[in-house]
C-alpha cells in the first residue's frame, strides 16, 4: 500500500511552528556550541581522522539520543527566537528578462502533467512566481502557453516585461509578451535586512489576520466567497474542430457557482480564445459548458479540452502560504558583544535550535528569558601565565577531598578574569580507546563527574589560578567594576542559566570553526524544512 505526506501537511507544520513561537506556547532558542571540535579529536561527536577546519571535512551531525545530549553538553549560549526573528520562506525566483516561467496550475503531477518549463511534478517546485527588482512578489497566471503537456506551445514564451504594478486584478506587465501576473505583496524593508538571501523569498507573518493595509487589501480582494472572483484563467489544451464560428458567453460547471467565460471560435471551427468574465466561487473542479457552441457536424475525434485553473483556498492572494508552498521557515539570530552571555573570546562549530529548556536546577520550570549562558563560570584570581589560556584548554582541579574536577575552556575574559567552561563527557572516557566506555586503569577516579570548588588551585593548560572565593561570598553578585557578567556568582563560581540536561534539540548544524571577535557580529540564519 502506497502513501504520501501531502504538501498541505508540511505547510501546516510550518504554520504550527510559527504559531508556537508567536503565541509563546513553546520557547525556542537558537544556540552556538562546541568551542573545541579538535580538542580532543574524539570519536564521540567527532572523528580521530577528521579535523573541523573546512567545509569538506566537517562531519555530519548524528541524530540519536546520545548525540543529542552531547550537543546540549557542548552548547555555549543561546538567544530566544521571537516573532521578529522568524519567517516562512520559499525558493527565490528573481524576475529576469528573456526567461520562461511556468504558469500557476492546480493539476501539475509527476505522471502526466509536469510543469512544462521547470519539468517538475509538483507545483511548488516550479518557477511560477517571481520577485522583481523592487522586492514585489507576483505569480504568473498566464505565460502565453496552450496545447497538450509536452508540446512546444505548452512552454509559453519568454518574459520580456518586468511586472511592477500593484493593482489588485491580474494584469499584463507590458506589451512585449503575453504574460499575465497577479501581484501578491511587497517584502518589508525590515524583512529584507534580516531575512533576504540569494536563495529564498521571505513571506510576511500572520497573512490571514494581519491588519497591515497592503496585506489586508490583497487578502480581501482574493476572497472569492465575498467577491465571487475565484477562477481567473481557463487553459486551452485543445481548441478542437467543428465548433460554430462566433463568440459565446457560457458557464463553467462544477461544484462551484457563478463562473462564466467568453469563448471565441475562429473560421476553422477551433476555439482560440477563452476569457473569464466572472470568476464565481466554491470551485474545486470545473468544466466549460460548450453545449451551445457545438455544431451538428462537430468532429467528435477533435473535441476541445478547456481546463479551468483552480486557485488555492478561496482565490489568488487569499492565502499566500498555500499559494506559494510555504513549508520552510527561516530563523534569524544575531550574536554580538551586547551581553556577557555571548562571550567574544571563544569559538564555535555548531549551530542549533533548542526547544523548552528548563531553568538551572529544575525539571519543571521553563526557561523564558531572552538569552541564556549554558556555560559554567569561574572568577579567577592569582593567575599565572594568563596569556597562555586558550579556548579548548583542559582545566583540572584536584579538590581537597581528592576528587578531580574537569572541563574545557570556552572563553576567558582578561578584563573581568572570568573563565567560562563546559564539561564534555569525553573528559571521563579512556583517551587510549577513542574516548569511549572501554574500561581503563584509573576509571574509579578519572571517570568521576564532580564540580569545581574553592578548595584548591586550578590548572588551565600551562596556566594556573585560584578561585576568587571572595567574589559573591556574602551575597550573589553578577558585576565586576560595573560590567554585567550575565550570571550570578556564589563564592567565585556560577552555574549555567539553564538545566543542560533538558530541552529538545530540533536542529543541529556542524560547520567549520568560527573564532569570535569583539569587532564582529554573527548573523545566523537557519532554514527549517517541514
TADA-V399298 format. One record per backbone hydrogen bond with DSSP energy under -0.5 kcal/mol. NH is the residue of the N-H (numbers start at 0). CO is the residue of the C=O. E is the energy in kcal/mol with one decimal. If there is no record, write none. Layout:
nh = [NH & NH]
co = [CO & CO]
e = [E & E]
This chain:
nh = [5 & 9 & 10 & 11 & 12 & 13 & 14 & 15 & 16 & 17 & 18 & 19 & 20 & 21 & 22 & 23 & 24 & 25 & 27 & 28 & 29 & 30 & 31 & 32 & 33 & 38 & 38 & 41 & 42 & 44 & 46 & 49 & 52 & 56 & 57 & 63 & 67 & 68 & 69 & 70 & 71 & 72 & 73 & 74 & 75 & 76 & 77 & 78 & 79 & 80 & 81 & 84 & 85 & 86 & 88 & 89 & 91 & 94 & 97 & 98 & 98 & 101 & 103 & 108 & 109 & 112 & 114 & 118 & 124 & 125 & 127 & 129 & 130 & 131 & 134 & 136 & 137 & 138 & 139 & 140 & 140 & 141 & 145 & 146 & 150 & 153 & 154 & 155 & 156 & 158 & 161 & 170 & 179 & 180 & 181 & 183 & 184 & 186 & 190 & 191 & 192 & 193 & 194 & 195 & 195 & 196 & 200 & 202 & 208 & 209 & 215 & 216 & 217 & 218 & 219 & 220 & 221 & 222 & 223 & 223 & 225 & 226 & 227 & 229 & 230 & 231 & 232 & 234 & 236 & 236 & 237 & 240 & 241 & 242 & 243 & 245 & 247 & 249 & 249 & 251 & 252 & 252 & 254 & 256 & 259 & 260 & 261 & 262 & 262 & 263 & 264 & 265 & 268 & 270 & 271 & 271 & 272 & 274 & 276 & 276 & 277 & 279 & 279 & 280 & 286 & 287 & 288 & 289 & 292 & 293 & 294 & 297 & 298 & 299 & 301 & 304 & 306 & 307 & 308 & 309 & 310 & 314 & 317 & 318 & 322 & 323 & 324 & 325 & 326 & 327 & 328 & 329 & 330 & 330 & 331 & 332 & 334 & 335 & 341 & 342 & 345 & 347 & 348 & 349 & 350 & 351 & 352 & 353 & 354 & 355 & 358 & 359 & 361 & 365 & 366 & 371 & 373 & 373 & 375 & 376 & 377 & 378 & 379 & 379 & 380 & 383 & 387 & 388 & 391 & 392 & 394 & 395 & 396 & 398 & 398 & 401 & 404 & 404 & 405 & 406 & 407 & 408 & 409 & 410 & 411 & 412 & 413 & 416 & 417 & 418 & 418 & 419 & 420 & 421 & 423 & 426 & 427 & 428 & 429 & 430 & 432 & 433 & 434 & 435 & 435 & 442 & 444 & 445 & 446 & 447 & 449 & 457 & 458 & 459 & 460 & 462 & 463 & 464 & 465 & 467 & 468 & 470 & 471 & 472 & 476 & 479 & 482 & 483 & 484 & 484 & 485 & 488 & 489 & 490 & 491 & 492 & 493 & 496 & 497 & 498 & 499 & 501 & 503 & 504 & 505 & 505 & 506 & 508 & 510 & 512 & 513 & 515 & 515 & 519 & 521 & 522 & 523 & 523 & 524 & 525 & 527 & 527 & 528 & 529 & 529]
co = [3 & 5 & 6 & 7 & 8 & 9 & 10 & 11 & 12 & 13 & 14 & 15 & 16 & 17 & 18 & 19 & 19 & 19 & 25 & 353 & 78 & 351 & 76 & 349 & 73 & 35 & 39 & 39 & 433 & 42 & 49 & 46 & 50 & 53 & 53 & 61 & 63 & 64 & 65 & 66 & 67 & 68 & 69 & 71 & 31 & 31 & 371 & 29 & 369 & 27 & 79 & 81 & 82 & 329 & 327 & 200 & 198 & 130 & 158 & 95 & 158 & 126 & 139 & 112 & 120 & 108 & 119 & 114 & 121 & 122 & 125 & 137 & 92 & 135 & 131 & 184 & 129 & 181 & 127 & 138 & 179 & 179 & 152 & 235 & 147 & 150 & 151 & 152 & 142 & 98 & 159 & 180 & 141 & 170 & 138 & 136 & 136 & 134 & 187 & 187 & 188 & 189 & 190 & 190 & 191 & 199 & 89 & 87 & 205 & 205 & 211 & 212 & 213 & 214 & 215 & 216 & 217 & 219 & 221 & 313 & 222 & 222 & 223 & 279 & 278 & 308 & 308 & 306 & 234 & 304 & 304 & 301 & 267 & 268 & 292 & 264 & 262 & 247 & 260 & 258 & 250 & 286 & 284 & 280 & 277 & 249 & 274 & 247 & 260 & 272 & 245 & 269 & 265 & 238 & 263 & 269 & 263 & 261 & 259 & 274 & 259 & 227 & 257 & 256 & 252 & 305 & 250 & 287 & 289 & 289 & 241 & 294 & 240 & 297 & 298 & 237 & 234 & 305 & 232 & 307 & 308 & 311 & 314 & 314 & 318 & 319 & 320 & 320 & 324 & 88 & 527 & 86 & 328 & 525 & 84 & 523 & 521 & 333 & 338 & 340 & 343 & 513 & 32 & 32 & 508 & 30 & 506 & 28 & 503 & 26 & 364 & 496 & 358 & 363 & 356 & 77 & 75 & 371 & 420 & 493 & 418 & 491 & 377 & 416 & 465 & 463 & 384 & 385 & 408 & 389 & 406 & 458 & 404 & 396 & 402 & 398 & 396 & 402 & 449 & 394 & 421 & 392 & 419 & 419 & 344 & 417 & 411 & 412 & 412 & 377 & 416 & 410 & 375 & 407 & 421 & 423 & 424 & 425 & 435 & 428 & 429 & 430 & 429 & 429 & 432 & 439 & 441 & 441 & 442 & 444 & 447 & 464 & 395 & 462 & 393 & 459 & 383 & 457 & 380 & 378 & 466 & 467 & 469 & 469 & 488 & 482 & 479 & 481 & 477 & 482 & 477 & 476 & 492 & 471 & 470 & 489 & 376 & 372 & 372 & 357 & 497 & 498 & 354 & 502 & 352 & 503 & 352 & 350 & 348 & 51 & 347 & 345 & 513 & 516 & 334 & 520 & 332 & 521 & 522 & 330 & 328 & 525 & 526 & 326 & 527]
e = [-0.6 & -1.5 & -2.7 & -2.5 & -2.3 & -2.1 & -2.1 & -2.7 & -2.2 & -2.3 & -2.9 & -2.3 & -1.7 & -2.8 & -3.0 & -0.7 & -0.8 & -1.3 & -0.6 & -2.4 & -2.5 & -2.8 & -2.1 & -2.2 & -3.1 & -1.9 & -0.5 & -1.9 & -0.7 & -1.2 & -0.5 & -1.0 & -1.8 & -0.9 & -1.2 & -0.9 & -2.5 & -1.9 & -1.5 & -2.4 & -1.3 & -2.0 & -1.9 & -1.0 & -2.9 & -1.2 & -2.2 & -2.7 & -3.2 & -3.2 & -0.6 & -1.8 & -0.7 & -2.1 & -2.2 & -2.1 & -3.0 & -2.4 & -2.6 & -0.8 & -0.8 & -0.7 & -3.4 & -1.8 & -0.5 & -1.0 & -3.1 & -2.5 & -1.4 & -2.1 & -1.0 & -2.5 & -1.9 & -2.8 & -1.8 & -3.0 & -2.4 & -2.0 & -3.2 & -0.6 & -2.7 & -1.3 & -1.2 & -2.5 & -2.0 & -0.7 & -1.4 & -1.3 & -2.3 & -2.9 & -0.6 & -2.4 & -2.3 & -3.0 & -2.5 & -2.8 & -0.9 & -2.8 & -0.6 & -1.9 & -1.9 & -1.6 & -2.9 & -0.8 & -1.1 & -1.0 & -3.3 & -2.9 & -1.0 & -2.4 & -3.2 & -2.1 & -1.8 & -2.9 & -2.6 & -1.9 & -1.5 & -0.9 & -1.2 & -1.6 & -1.0 & -2.5 & -2.1 & -2.8 & -2.0 & -0.5 & -0.5 & -3.0 & -1.1 & -1.9 & -1.7 & -2.3 & -0.7 & -2.1 & -2.2 & -1.8 & -2.7 & -0.6 & -2.6 & -2.5 & -0.6 & -2.9 & -0.9 & -2.5 & -2.2 & -2.7 & -3.0 & -3.1 & -0.6 & -2.6 & -2.9 & -2.6 & -2.0 & -2.5 & -1.8 & -0.6 & -1.0 & -2.4 & -2.0 & -0.5 & -1.8 & -1.6 & -0.5 & -2.2 & -2.0 & -0.5 & -2.6 & -1.2 & -1.4 & -1.3 & -0.7 & -1.7 & -0.9 & -1.0 & -1.9 & -2.7 & -3.0 & -0.7 & -2.7 & -0.6 & -0.6 & -2.0 & -1.9 & -0.6 & -1.7 & -2.4 & -1.0 & -2.9 & -2.2 & -0.7 & -2.6 & -3.5 & -0.5 & -2.9 & -2.9 & -2.4 & -2.5 & -0.6 & -1.7 & -0.6 & -1.3 & -1.9 & -2.6 & -1.5 & -2.1 & -2.5 & -1.9 & -2.9 & -2.8 & -3.5 & -2.5 & -1.5 & -2.3 & -0.7 & -2.9 & -2.2 & -2.1 & -0.5 & -2.6 & -2.5 & -2.6 & -2.8 & -0.7 & -2.9 & -2.3 & -3.2 & -1.6 & -1.8 & -2.2 & -2.0 & -2.7 & -2.2 & -1.9 & -1.0 & -2.7 & -2.1 & -2.7 & -0.6 & -0.5 & -1.6 & -2.5 & -2.7 & -3.3 & -1.7 & -0.6 & -2.3 & -0.7 & -2.1 & -0.8 & -2.8 & -0.6 & -2.5 & -2.6 & -1.7 & -0.7 & -2.2 & -2.0 & -1.0 & -1.2 & -0.6 & -1.6 & -0.8 & -1.7 & -0.6 & -0.8 & -1.6 & -1.1 & -3.3 & -1.5 & -0.8 & -0.9 & -3.4 & -2.7 & -3.2 & -1.9 & -2.7 & -1.5 & -1.9 & -3.0 & -3.3 & -2.0 & -1.9 & -0.8 & -1.5 & -1.4 & -1.8 & -2.3 & -0.6 & -3.8 & -0.5 & -0.5 & -3.3 & -3.1 & -0.9 & -2.7 & -1.6 & -2.2 & -3.0 & -0.6 & -2.9 & -0.9 & -2.1 & -2.3 & -0.5 & -2.2 & -0.8 & -1.0 & -2.2 & -2.4 & -1.3 & -2.8 & -2.4 & -0.6 & -1.9 & -2.8 & -0.7 & -3.5 & -0.8 & -0.5 & -2.6 & -3.3 & -0.6 & -0.5 & -2.4 & -0.5]
